[in-house]
Amino acid sequence: MGWLQTAYRAVLRDDRGLALLVFVLYTCLSTQVSAVFGVGRVMSLLSGIVALATGMRWLFEGQRPSAWLRPALWIGGYGLICIASISGATEPERAWDAIAFLGKGALIVMILAVLIQSAVSLRRVVWAVLAAGIVMGTISTAQHMTGMFEHPLGGFGETRYSHIVGQLHAFRASGSIGDPNYYAQVMLVVVPLALDRLWSAKRFWQLVLPSWAFFVSLYSIVLTYSRAGGLSAVVMLALLTPVVIRRRPRLVNLAVTCVLLIALAPLLPEGYLSRMTGFHHFLTSRGDKTSVQKTAETTMTATDQLLLEPSFRGRISENIVSYQMFRDHPVLGVGVNNYEANYQRYSQKLGIDPRTERRSAHNLYMETLAETGLPGGVVFGSMLCVLLCGARRSRLVLSRSGTSKDAELVAALTIGSIGYFVAALFLHATFTYHMWFLLGLGFALPRVAETSA
């Protein structure tokens, strides 16, 4: 049994197994390893190893896992609702695939809730997220600087050539996620965590990694051209303002932050501000000269032009259809992961969206209501409230106990989570590992505050 003890201690010592799991999760490294080397299920295997090591610690050292009951009840309740919703599913096989993926997400939540029991563990997890942000953001930044848009760079440099505004098309950064909007959503969480570490630094060399993470993660969000990412970044900026006033970072740290933001301004890609503001008619045309298009579109109002945009009309249609599905199936919805299977049946009657392919809801909350009904929507929304309320209470407890640095770290994590879930107003549940990661941290925070106070 000696080799077993050595193995589980190697995994759990200094939270190295947990940090590796978080890094692999956040970078979607498992997907890239599978694509390049043909080795699948890396994430599932690593999660299983960490979970097994946790059980072995109970066996060998008598340390019973704690703080697992509450997340187990919440996730279990939501899972039962999802299973019940299969009774009304048009395509039950899609629903069962979603249930299997939910089980993997539940395992991540349980691992984080059980293993993050102190502020030290929380800081190590945060550094794992920052390391992931540095790797992904640096590759996206270097790719843009060198113009290597068509090279995937080992799966971490995925791009998508898309319409931006007017007549402009450009490459949008997708990172290791494979989708620009979801890539922006994932990188949003890195920004306030990097700022927290930057503002906490006491020596000059300690500024390097947080500054690096902050710059490349924020720039990567810009390179996605994601409106959801841009809006969420503005929301986070508004929430960070009172944090700056409250904690009063050193002048040097604030100066470094300002320099990084100023350096970002001239690097904004072509058409970015026009896309964010929606002022299509002010867009610079291709070529060296600027001109306003002399077409009938110039006589339209900005609202008229927006209504003609296919993506905007699609979003309107998708949200209305979500409501109609919920209205018709309020108890258990149309079945988890079955929104796409039912979209065209509703959309064709509505007549707003001319596209004929299957579409997702592009709204996590409306999609949840449509697929799992009111019970699923209430339980899912309650879990988000548990995350935010638990984080707020944890910050207050840590602040009152004199551990202000840890309290500010929790505040940064809260702001990053808010940014992520604000972006979810415009995105559906496709890449959910990161969502379950944030929920797992939310369940762990009260335990961190209790042990650190």
MARVO-359566 format. One record per residue (C-alpha): residue in one letter; residue number from 1; z, y, x; chain. Coordinates in Angstrom, 1 decimal. Layout:
REM MARVO-359566
ATOM/rest/nr/c3/c2/c1/kette
ATOM/a/NUM/Z/Y/X/A
...
This chain:
REM MARVO-359566
ATOM/rest/nr/c3/c2/c1/kette
ATOM/m/1/0.0/0.0/0.0/A
ATOM/g/2/0.3/2.3/3.1/A
ATOM/w/3/-3.4/3.2/3.0/A
ATOM/l/4/-3.1/4.2/-0.7/A
ATOM/q/5/-0.2/6.5/0.2/A
ATOM/t/6/-2.2/8.0/3.0/A
ATOM/a/7/-5.2/8.5/0.8/A
ATOM/y/8/-3.4/10.3/-2.0/A
ATOM/r/9/-1.4/12.5/0.4/A
ATOM/a/10/-4.7/13.5/2.0/A
ATOM/v/11/-6.0/14.6/-1.4/A
ATOM/l/12/-3.0/16.5/-2.6/A
ATOM/r/13/-1.6/17.9/0.7/A
ATOM/d/14/-1.9/21.7/0.7/A
ATOM/d/15/-3.9/21.4/-2.5/A
ATOM/r/16/-7.0/20.6/-0.4/A
ATOM/g/17/-8.3/18.1/-3.0/A
ATOM/l/18/-7.8/20.7/-5.8/A
ATOM/a/19/-9.5/23.4/-3.8/A
ATOM/l/20/-12.4/21.2/-3.0/A
ATOM/l/21/-12.7/20.2/-6.7/A
ATOM/v/22/-12.8/23.9/-7.7/A
ATOM/f/23/-15.4/24.7/-5.0/A
ATOM/v/24/-17.7/21.9/-6.1/A
ATOM/l/25/-17.2/22.8/-9.8/A
ATOM/y/26/-17.9/26.5/-9.3/A
ATOM/t/27/-21.0/26.1/-7.1/A
ATOM/c/28/-22.4/23.3/-9.2/A
ATOM/l/29/-22.7/21.4/-5.9/A
ATOM/s/30/-22.7/18.1/-7.7/A
ATOM/t/31/-26.0/19.0/-9.4/A
ATOM/q/32/-27.6/20.0/-6.1/A
ATOM/v/33/-26.4/16.9/-4.2/A
ATOM/s/34/-27.9/14.8/-7.0/A
ATOM/a/35/-31.2/16.7/-6.9/A
ATOM/v/36/-31.5/16.6/-3.1/A
ATOM/f/37/-30.0/13.3/-2.1/A
ATOM/g/38/-30.1/11.4/-5.4/A
ATOM/v/39/-26.3/11.0/-5.4/A
ATOM/g/40/-25.1/11.6/-9.0/A
ATOM/r/41/-21.7/12.1/-10.6/A
ATOM/v/42/-20.1/13.7/-7.6/A
ATOM/m/43/-18.1/16.0/-9.9/A
ATOM/s/44/-16.9/13.2/-12.0/A
ATOM/l/45/-16.0/11.1/-9.0/A
ATOM/l/46/-14.1/13.9/-7.4/A
ATOM/s/47/-12.2/14.7/-10.6/A
ATOM/g/48/-11.3/11.0/-10.9/A
ATOM/i/49/-10.0/10.9/-7.3/A
ATOM/v/50/-7.8/13.9/-7.8/A
ATOM/a/51/-6.5/12.6/-11.2/A
ATOM/l/52/-5.8/9.2/-9.6/A
ATOM/a/53/-4.0/10.8/-6.7/A
ATOM/t/54/-1.8/12.7/-9.1/A
ATOM/g/55/-0.9/9.4/-10.8/A
ATOM/m/56/-0.2/7.8/-7.5/A
ATOM/r/57/2.2/10.6/-6.6/A
ATOM/w/58/4.1/9.8/-9.7/A
ATOM/l/59/4.1/6.1/-8.7/A
ATOM/f/60/5.1/6.6/-5.0/A
ATOM/e/61/7.4/9.7/-5.2/A
ATOM/g/62/8.5/9.7/-8.8/A
ATOM/q/63/7.0/13.2/-9.4/A
ATOM/r/64/6.0/13.0/-13.0/A
ATOM/p/65/3.1/15.2/-14.0/A
ATOM/s/66/4.4/18.2/-16.0/A
ATOM/a/67/2.8/20.9/-18.2/A
ATOM/w/68/0.2/18.4/-19.6/A
ATOM/l/69/1.3/18.0/-23.2/A
ATOM/r/70/0.3/21.4/-24.5/A
ATOM/p/71/-3.3/21.4/-23.1/A
ATOM/a/72/-3.6/17.7/-24.2/A
ATOM/l/73/-2.7/18.6/-27.8/A
ATOM/w/74/-5.1/21.6/-27.9/A
ATOM/i/75/-8.1/19.8/-26.3/A
ATOM/g/76/-7.3/16.6/-28.2/A
ATOM/g/77/-7.3/18.5/-31.5/A
ATOM/y/78/-10.5/20.2/-30.7/A
ATOM/g/79/-12.1/16.9/-29.7/A
ATOM/l/80/-11.1/15.3/-32.9/A
ATOM/i/81/-12.7/18.1/-34.9/A
ATOM/c/82/-15.9/17.7/-32.8/A
ATOM/i/83/-15.9/13.9/-33.5/A
ATOM/a/84/-15.4/14.5/-37.2/A
ATOM/s/85/-18.3/16.9/-37.2/A
ATOM/i/86/-20.7/14.1/-36.2/A
ATOM/s/87/-20.6/12.9/-39.9/A
ATOM/g/88/-23.0/15.8/-40.8/A
ATOM/a/89/-25.1/15.8/-37.6/A
ATOM/t/90/-28.8/15.6/-37.9/A
ATOM/e/91/-29.0/14.0/-34.4/A
ATOM/p/92/-25.8/12.0/-33.8/A
ATOM/e/93/-26.8/11.1/-30.3/A
ATOM/r/94/-26.8/14.7/-29.2/A
ATOM/a/95/-23.3/15.0/-30.7/A
ATOM/w/96/-22.0/12.0/-28.7/A
ATOM/d/97/-23.4/13.4/-25.5/A
ATOM/a/98/-21.4/16.6/-26.2/A
ATOM/i/99/-18.3/14.6/-26.8/A
ATOM/a/100/-18.7/12.8/-23.5/A
ATOM/f/101/-19.1/16.2/-21.7/A
ATOM/l/102/-16.1/17.5/-23.6/A
ATOM/g/103/-14.1/14.6/-22.1/A
ATOM/k/104/-15.1/15.7/-18.6/A
ATOM/g/105/-14.0/19.3/-19.4/A
ATOM/a/106/-10.7/18.0/-20.8/A
ATOM/l/107/-10.1/16.2/-17.5/A
ATOM/i/108/-10.6/19.4/-15.6/A
ATOM/v/109/-8.2/21.3/-17.8/A
ATOM/m/110/-5.5/18.6/-17.4/A
ATOM/i/111/-5.9/18.5/-13.6/A
ATOM/l/112/-5.6/22.3/-13.3/A
ATOM/a/113/-2.6/22.5/-15.7/A
ATOM/v/114/-0.8/19.7/-13.9/A
ATOM/l/115/-1.5/20.6/-10.2/A
ATOM/i/116/-1.3/24.4/-10.3/A
ATOM/q/117/2.5/24.7/-10.4/A
ATOM/s/118/3.2/27.6/-8.0/A
ATOM/a/119/1.7/31.0/-7.0/A
ATOM/v/120/0.7/29.3/-3.7/A
ATOM/s/121/-1.4/26.8/-5.5/A
ATOM/l/122/-2.9/29.5/-7.6/A
ATOM/r/123/-3.9/31.6/-4.6/A
ATOM/r/124/-5.6/28.6/-3.0/A
ATOM/v/125/-7.6/28.0/-6.1/A
ATOM/v/126/-8.6/31.7/-6.1/A
ATOM/w/127/-9.7/31.4/-2.5/A
ATOM/a/128/-11.8/28.4/-3.5/A
ATOM/v/129/-13.5/30.5/-6.2/A
ATOM/l/130/-14.1/33.3/-3.6/A
ATOM/a/131/-15.6/30.9/-1.2/A
ATOM/a/132/-17.9/29.6/-3.9/A
ATOM/g/133/-18.8/33.2/-4.7/A
ATOM/i/134/-19.6/34.0/-1.1/A
ATOM/v/135/-21.8/30.9/-0.7/A
ATOM/m/136/-23.8/31.5/-3.9/A
ATOM/g/137/-23.9/35.3/-3.6/A
ATOM/t/138/-24.9/35.4/0.1/A
ATOM/i/139/-27.8/33.0/-0.6/A
ATOM/s/140/-29.0/35.1/-3.5/A
ATOM/t/141/-28.7/38.3/-1.5/A
ATOM/a/142/-30.5/36.9/1.5/A
ATOM/q/143/-33.2/35.5/-0.7/A
ATOM/h/144/-33.8/39.0/-2.3/A
ATOM/m/145/-33.8/40.7/1.1/A
ATOM/t/146/-36.3/38.3/2.7/A
ATOM/g/147/-38.5/37.8/-0.4/A
ATOM/m/148/-38.1/34.0/-0.4/A
ATOM/f/149/-38.1/33.9/-4.2/A
ATOM/e/150/-40.1/30.7/-4.5/A
ATOM/h/151/-38.0/28.7/-2.1/A
ATOM/p/152/-35.0/27.0/-3.9/A
ATOM/l/153/-32.9/27.0/-0.7/A
ATOM/g/154/-31.3/23.7/-1.2/A
ATOM/g/155/-30.8/24.3/-4.9/A
ATOM/f/156/-28.7/27.4/-4.4/A
ATOM/g/157/-31.6/29.9/-4.6/A
ATOM/e/158/-33.2/29.1/-7.9/A
ATOM/t/159/-35.1/32.0/-9.4/A
ATOM/r/160/-37.0/32.6/-12.6/A
ATOM/y/161/-40.1/34.9/-12.8/A
ATOM/s/162/-39.6/36.7/-16.1/A
ATOM/h/163/-40.5/39.8/-18.0/A
ATOM/i/164/-38.1/42.7/-17.2/A
ATOM/v/165/-39.3/45.8/-19.1/A
ATOM/g/166/-42.6/47.3/-20.1/A
ATOM/q/167/-45.3/45.7/-17.9/A
ATOM/l/168/-42.9/44.8/-15.1/A
ATOM/h/169/-42.3/41.1/-14.3/A
ATOM/a/170/-39.9/40.1/-11.5/A
ATOM/f/171/-37.9/37.2/-10.0/A
ATOM/r/172/-34.5/36.9/-11.5/A
ATOM/a/173/-31.8/35.3/-9.5/A
ATOM/s/174/-30.5/32.0/-11.0/A
ATOM/g/175/-28.4/30.7/-8.0/A
ATOM/s/176/-27.2/27.1/-8.2/A
ATOM/i/177/-26.8/27.4/-12.0/A
ATOM/g/178/-30.6/27.5/-12.7/A
ATOM/d/179/-30.4/30.3/-15.4/A
ATOM/p/180/-30.0/34.0/-14.7/A
ATOM/n/181/-27.7/34.8/-17.6/A
ATOM/y/182/-25.3/32.0/-16.9/A
ATOM/y/183/-25.4/32.7/-13.2/A
ATOM/a/184/-24.3/36.3/-13.9/A
ATOM/q/185/-21.6/35.0/-16.3/A
ATOM/v/186/-20.2/32.8/-13.6/A
ATOM/m/187/-20.3/35.4/-10.9/A
ATOM/l/188/-18.5/37.9/-13.1/A
ATOM/v/189/-15.2/36.1/-12.6/A
ATOM/v/190/-15.5/36.5/-8.8/A
ATOM/v/191/-15.7/40.3/-8.8/A
ATOM/p/192/-12.1/41.2/-10.0/A
ATOM/l/193/-10.6/38.3/-7.9/A
ATOM/a/194/-12.4/39.7/-4.8/A
ATOM/l/195/-11.2/43.2/-5.5/A
ATOM/d/196/-7.6/41.9/-5.9/A
ATOM/r/197/-7.7/40.2/-2.5/A
ATOM/l/198/-9.4/43.3/-1.0/A
ATOM/w/199/-6.8/45.7/-2.4/A
ATOM/s/200/-3.9/43.4/-1.2/A
ATOM/a/201/-5.1/43.2/2.4/A
ATOM/k/202/-2.8/44.7/4.9/A
ATOM/r/203/-4.8/44.3/8.1/A
ATOM/f/204/-8.4/45.2/8.8/A
ATOM/w/205/-9.6/41.7/9.4/A
ATOM/q/206/-8.2/40.6/6.1/A
ATOM/l/207/-10.7/42.9/4.4/A
ATOM/v/208/-13.7/41.0/5.6/A
ATOM/l/209/-13.9/38.0/3.3/A
ATOM/p/210/-12.8/39.8/0.1/A
ATOM/s/211/-15.3/42.6/0.8/A
ATOM/w/212/-18.0/40.0/1.4/A
ATOM/a/213/-17.2/38.2/-1.8/A
ATOM/f/214/-17.1/41.4/-3.8/A
ATOM/f/215/-20.4/42.8/-2.6/A
ATOM/v/216/-22.5/39.7/-2.8/A
ATOM/s/217/-21.1/38.6/-6.2/A
ATOM/l/218/-21.7/42.0/-7.7/A
ATOM/y/219/-25.1/42.3/-6.2/A
ATOM/s/220/-26.0/38.8/-7.5/A
ATOM/i/221/-25.1/39.9/-11.0/A
ATOM/v/222/-27.5/42.8/-10.5/A
ATOM/l/223/-30.3/40.5/-9.2/A
ATOM/t/224/-30.1/38.4/-12.4/A
ATOM/y/225/-31.2/41.4/-14.5/A
ATOM/s/226/-28.8/40.0/-17.1/A
ATOM/r/227/-27.9/42.5/-19.9/A
ATOM/a/228/-24.9/40.3/-20.9/A
ATOM/g/229/-23.8/40.4/-17.2/A
ATOM/g/230/-24.2/44.2/-17.0/A
ATOM/l/231/-22.3/44.9/-20.2/A
ATOM/s/232/-19.5/42.5/-19.2/A
ATOM/a/233/-19.3/44.2/-15.8/A
ATOM/v/234/-18.9/47.6/-17.4/A
ATOM/v/235/-16.1/46.1/-19.6/A
ATOM/m/236/-14.3/44.7/-16.5/A
ATOM/l/237/-14.7/48.1/-14.7/A
ATOM/a/238/-13.0/49.8/-17.7/A
ATOM/l/239/-10.2/47.3/-17.5/A
ATOM/l/240/-9.8/47.6/-13.7/A
ATOM/t/241/-9.3/51.4/-13.9/A
ATOM/p/242/-5.6/51.2/-15.1/A
ATOM/v/243/-5.1/48.4/-12.6/A
ATOM/v/244/-6.0/50.8/-9.8/A
ATOM/i/245/-3.7/53.5/-11.1/A
ATOM/r/246/-0.9/51.0/-11.5/A
ATOM/r/247/-1.0/49.3/-8.1/A
ATOM/r/248/-2.2/52.2/-6.0/A
ATOM/p/249/-4.0/50.4/-3.2/A
ATOM/r/250/-4.0/51.7/0.3/A
ATOM/l/251/-6.5/54.5/1.0/A
ATOM/v/252/-8.4/52.4/3.5/A
ATOM/n/253/-8.8/49.6/1.0/A
ATOM/l/254/-10.1/52.0/-1.7/A
ATOM/a/255/-12.5/53.6/0.9/A
ATOM/v/256/-14.0/50.2/1.7/A
ATOM/t/257/-14.4/49.5/-2.0/A
ATOM/c/258/-16.2/52.9/-2.5/A
ATOM/v/259/-18.5/52.2/0.6/A
ATOM/l/260/-19.5/48.9/-0.9/A
ATOM/l/261/-20.4/50.4/-4.2/A
ATOM/i/262/-22.3/53.2/-2.6/A
ATOM/a/263/-24.2/50.7/-0.4/A
ATOM/l/264/-25.2/48.8/-3.6/A
ATOM/a/265/-26.8/51.8/-5.3/A
ATOM/p/266/-30.0/52.0/-3.1/A
ATOM/l/267/-30.5/48.2/-3.3/A
ATOM/l/268/-30.9/48.1/-7.1/A
ATOM/p/269/-34.1/46.2/-7.9/A
ATOM/e/270/-37.1/47.8/-9.6/A
ATOM/g/271/-36.6/48.2/-13.3/A
ATOM/y/272/-33.0/47.3/-13.3/A
ATOM/l/273/-31.6/50.5/-14.9/A
ATOM/s/274/-34.5/50.6/-17.4/A
ATOM/r/275/-33.7/47.1/-18.5/A
ATOM/m/276/-30.0/47.8/-18.8/A
ATOM/t/277/-30.5/51.0/-20.8/A
ATOM/g/278/-33.5/49.8/-22.8/A
ATOM/f/279/-35.5/53.0/-22.0/A
ATOM/h/280/-38.8/51.1/-21.7/A
ATOM/h/281/-41.0/54.1/-22.0/A
ATOM/f/282/-39.5/55.7/-18.9/A
ATOM/l/283/-40.5/52.7/-16.8/A
ATOM/t/284/-42.5/53.3/-13.7/A
ATOM/s/285/-45.9/51.6/-14.0/A
ATOM/r/286/-47.3/49.4/-11.3/A
ATOM/g/287/-48.7/51.3/-8.4/A
ATOM/d/288/-47.6/54.4/-6.6/A
ATOM/k/289/-48.0/56.9/-9.5/A
ATOM/t/290/-45.7/57.2/-12.4/A
ATOM/s/291/-47.0/57.5/-15.9/A
ATOM/v/292/-45.9/57.1/-19.5/A
ATOM/q/293/-48.1/54.5/-21.3/A
ATOM/k/294/-50.6/56.3/-23.4/A
ATOM/t/295/-50.4/53.9/-26.3/A
ATOM/a/296/-49.2/53.8/-29.8/A
ATOM/e/297/-45.9/52.5/-28.5/A
ATOM/t/298/-45.1/55.9/-27.1/A
ATOM/t/299/-44.9/57.4/-30.6/A
ATOM/m/300/-42.3/54.8/-31.6/A
ATOM/t/301/-38.6/55.4/-31.4/A
ATOM/a/302/-36.5/53.4/-29.0/A
ATOM/t/303/-35.2/51.4/-32.0/A
ATOM/d/304/-38.7/50.5/-33.1/A
ATOM/q/305/-39.7/49.3/-29.7/A
ATOM/l/306/-36.5/47.3/-29.4/A
ATOM/l/307/-37.2/45.6/-32.7/A
ATOM/l/308/-40.7/44.6/-31.4/A
ATOM/e/309/-39.2/42.8/-28.4/A
ATOM/p/310/-39.3/39.0/-29.0/A
ATOM/s/311/-36.0/38.3/-27.2/A
ATOM/f/312/-34.2/40.9/-29.4/A
ATOM/r/313/-35.7/39.6/-32.6/A
ATOM/g/314/-34.8/36.1/-31.4/A
ATOM/r/315/-31.2/37.0/-30.9/A
ATOM/i/316/-31.0/38.6/-34.4/A
ATOM/s/317/-32.5/35.4/-35.9/A
ATOM/e/318/-30.2/33.1/-34.0/A
ATOM/n/319/-27.1/34.9/-35.1/A
ATOM/i/320/-28.1/35.1/-38.7/A
ATOM/v/321/-29.0/31.4/-38.6/A
ATOM/s/322/-25.6/30.6/-37.1/A
ATOM/y/323/-23.9/32.4/-40.1/A
ATOM/q/324/-26.2/30.6/-42.6/A
ATOM/m/325/-25.3/27.2/-41.0/A
ATOM/f/326/-21.6/28.0/-41.2/A
ATOM/r/327/-22.0/29.2/-44.8/A
ATOM/d/328/-23.7/26.0/-45.8/A
ATOM/h/329/-21.3/23.7/-43.9/A
ATOM/p/330/-18.0/25.6/-43.6/A
ATOM/v/331/-15.7/22.5/-43.2/A
ATOM/l/332/-17.2/20.5/-40.3/A
ATOM/g/333/-20.4/22.4/-39.5/A
ATOM/v/334/-23.8/20.9/-38.8/A
ATOM/g/335/-22.4/18.7/-36.0/A
ATOM/v/336/-21.4/19.5/-32.4/A
ATOM/n/337/-24.5/20.1/-30.2/A
ATOM/n/338/-26.8/20.1/-33.3/A
ATOM/y/339/-27.5/23.8/-33.7/A
ATOM/e/340/-30.9/23.4/-31.9/A
ATOM/a/341/-31.8/20.4/-34.1/A
ATOM/n/342/-31.3/22.6/-37.3/A
ATOM/y/343/-32.5/26.0/-36.0/A
ATOM/q/344/-36.2/25.8/-37.1/A
ATOM/r/345/-35.3/24.6/-40.6/A
ATOM/y/346/-33.4/27.9/-41.1/A
ATOM/s/347/-35.4/30.2/-38.9/A
ATOM/q/348/-38.7/29.5/-40.7/A
ATOM/k/349/-37.2/30.5/-44.0/A
ATOM/l/350/-35.7/33.6/-42.5/A
ATOM/g/351/-39.0/34.7/-41.0/A
ATOM/i/352/-37.7/37.0/-38.2/A
ATOM/d/353/-38.3/34.8/-35.1/A
ATOM/p/354/-42.0/33.8/-34.7/A
ATOM/r/355/-41.2/31.2/-32.0/A
ATOM/t/356/-41.5/27.6/-33.1/A
ATOM/e/357/-39.5/25.8/-30.4/A
ATOM/r/358/-35.9/24.7/-30.7/A
ATOM/r/359/-33.5/27.6/-30.0/A
ATOM/s/360/-29.8/27.8/-29.1/A
ATOM/a/361/-27.4/30.2/-30.7/A
ATOM/h/362/-27.0/32.6/-27.7/A
ATOM/n/363/-23.5/33.3/-29.0/A
ATOM/l/364/-20.7/30.9/-28.1/A
ATOM/y/365/-18.5/31.8/-31.0/A
ATOM/m/366/-21.1/31.7/-33.7/A
ATOM/e/367/-22.4/28.5/-32.3/A
ATOM/t/368/-18.9/26.9/-32.5/A
ATOM/l/369/-18.5/28.0/-36.1/A
ATOM/a/370/-22.0/26.7/-37.0/A
ATOM/e/371/-21.5/23.3/-35.3/A
ATOM/t/372/-17.8/22.5/-36.0/A
ATOM/g/373/-17.0/24.7/-39.0/A
ATOM/l/374/-14.0/26.8/-39.6/A
ATOM/p/375/-11.5/24.2/-38.1/A
ATOM/g/376/-13.4/24.1/-34.9/A
ATOM/g/377/-13.8/27.8/-34.7/A
ATOM/v/378/-10.1/28.4/-35.4/A
ATOM/v/379/-8.9/25.9/-32.8/A
ATOM/f/380/-11.4/27.1/-30.1/A
ATOM/g/381/-10.5/30.8/-30.8/A
ATOM/s/382/-6.8/29.9/-30.6/A
ATOM/m/383/-7.3/28.3/-27.2/A
ATOM/l/384/-8.8/31.6/-26.0/A
ATOM/c/385/-5.8/33.5/-27.4/A
ATOM/v/386/-3.5/31.0/-25.6/A
ATOM/l/387/-5.3/31.8/-22.4/A
ATOM/l/388/-5.1/35.6/-22.7/A
ATOM/c/389/-1.6/35.8/-24.2/A
ATOM/g/390/-0.3/33.3/-21.6/A
ATOM/a/391/-1.8/35.3/-18.8/A
ATOM/r/392/-0.3/38.5/-20.1/A
ATOM/r/393/3.1/37.0/-20.4/A
ATOM/s/394/2.9/35.4/-17.0/A
ATOM/r/395/1.9/38.8/-15.4/A
ATOM/l/396/4.9/40.5/-17.1/A
ATOM/v/397/7.3/37.7/-15.9/A
ATOM/l/398/6.0/37.9/-12.4/A
ATOM/s/399/6.1/41.7/-12.3/A
ATOM/r/400/9.7/41.8/-13.6/A
ATOM/s/401/10.8/39.2/-11.0/A
ATOM/g/402/9.5/41.4/-8.1/A
ATOM/t/403/6.4/39.3/-7.2/A
ATOM/s/404/4.0/42.1/-7.9/A
ATOM/k/405/1.2/40.7/-5.8/A
ATOM/d/406/1.1/37.5/-7.8/A
ATOM/a/407/1.3/39.6/-11.0/A
ATOM/e/408/-1.7/41.6/-10.0/A
ATOM/l/409/-3.6/38.4/-9.1/A
ATOM/v/410/-2.9/37.1/-12.6/A
ATOM/a/411/-4.2/40.5/-13.9/A
ATOM/a/412/-7.4/40.1/-11.9/A
ATOM/l/413/-7.9/36.6/-13.2/A
ATOM/t/414/-7.3/37.8/-16.8/A
ATOM/i/415/-10.0/40.5/-16.4/A
ATOM/g/416/-12.4/38.0/-14.9/A
ATOM/s/417/-11.8/35.7/-17.9/A
ATOM/i/418/-12.4/38.6/-20.3/A
ATOM/g/419/-15.7/39.4/-18.5/A
ATOM/y/420/-16.8/35.8/-18.8/A
ATOM/f/421/-16.0/35.5/-22.5/A
ATOM/v/422/-17.5/38.9/-23.3/A
ATOM/a/423/-20.7/37.6/-21.8/A
ATOM/a/424/-20.3/34.5/-24.1/A
ATOM/l/425/-21.1/36.9/-27.0/A
ATOM/f/426/-24.7/36.6/-25.9/A
ATOM/l/427/-24.7/33.1/-24.4/A
ATOM/h/428/-24.2/29.6/-25.9/A
ATOM/a/429/-22.3/26.6/-24.5/A
ATOM/t/430/-24.6/25.1/-21.9/A
ATOM/f/431/-22.7/25.4/-18.6/A
ATOM/t/432/-19.2/24.8/-19.8/A
ATOM/y/433/-17.5/23.5/-16.7/A
ATOM/h/434/-16.6/27.1/-15.8/A
ATOM/m/435/-15.3/27.7/-19.2/A
ATOM/w/436/-13.0/24.7/-19.0/A
ATOM/f/437/-11.9/25.8/-15.6/A
ATOM/l/438/-10.7/29.2/-17.0/A
ATOM/l/439/-9.0/27.5/-19.8/A
ATOM/g/440/-7.2/25.1/-17.4/A
ATOM/l/441/-6.0/28.1/-15.4/A
ATOM/g/442/-4.8/29.7/-18.6/A
ATOM/f/443/-2.7/26.7/-19.4/A
ATOM/a/444/-1.3/26.6/-15.8/A
ATOM/l/445/-0.3/30.3/-15.6/A
ATOM/p/446/3.0/30.1/-17.6/A
ATOM/r/447/4.2/27.3/-15.3/A
ATOM/v/448/3.2/29.4/-12.2/A
ATOM/a/449/5.3/32.3/-13.6/A
ATOM/e/450/8.2/30.1/-14.3/A
ATOM/t/451/8.4/28.6/-10.8/A
ATOM/s/452/7.7/31.8/-9.0/A
ATOM/a/453/10.1/34.1/-11.0/A
